[in-house]
Amino acid sequence: MWNMEQFVADCRTAVDQDASHKSVAEVVDRAMRDPAGVTQALGEPTESGIFPIYKSGDLTIVNVVWKPGMTIMPHNHEMWAVIGIYGGREDNIFWRRVADDPNGRIEAAGARALSTGEYAPLGKDLIHSVTNPIPKLTGAIHVYGGDFFEAERSEWDPENLTEHAYDMSKVRALFED
C-alpha cells in the first residue's frame, strides 16, 4: 500500500543523493505502479486544486487535481519535474522558443498524453501546456526540483504565444472556477 509520508521521505532521500530528476523518477515510477493505492492514500479527488504535500528550497511535492476539460497556458518551471498520474489523463503540448523572437514567442514542438499509472520527467528548460481532456477529475503527483511556489518563471499568452511573468494567483484561480 502506498504511503504518502514514505513517498516524501523517499523523494527527499533521492534529491539528497542526486540533485537531478533521475532518482526521483524512480520513486514516482514505483508509486505509479499502484495508482489505486495512491488514490486510496490521498483520497478520491472531489474538487480541483493545487494541494501542497511537501515544500523546501530544493524539493516540492504537490497533489494536482485537474477539472474536466481544464487547460493551463504554456509555462515553464525553471526546474526539473516528474509528473505521475494516479487517476485520469493529462495531455501535454511541449513548446520551444522561436529563435530571435523579440517577444519570446514559442511554437509547438511535440506532445505526450499521460494516463493513469504513467509518469514523465520534464527537464529544467521545458515549456508545456496541460489539458485534462476527459469528463472527470484527473489526479497527479507533481514533484519539482526546487521551490515550485517561489520560483521566478514564465507563462505564455495562449492566444498570441508571447512571454510574460508567471502569475501563481491566476493559475490558482483557474483551478477554483
Salt bridges, closest charged atoms under 4 A:
ASP10 OD2 - ARG30 NH2 3.90
ASP16 OD1 - ARG12 NH2 2.79
ASP29 OD2 - ARG33 NH2 2.70
ASP58 OD2 - ARG12 NH2 2.76
GLU78 OE1 - LYS124 NZ 3.84
GLU90 OE1 - HIS142 NE2 3.57
ASP91 OD2 - ARG89 NH2 2.57
ASP101 OD2 - ARG105 NH1 3.49
GLU107 OE2 - ARG96 NE 2.94
ASP125 OD1 - LYS124 NZ 3.97
ASP147 OD2 - LYS55 NZ 3.57
GLU155 OE2 - LYS170 NZ 2.65
GLU163 OE1 - ARG97 NH1 2.76
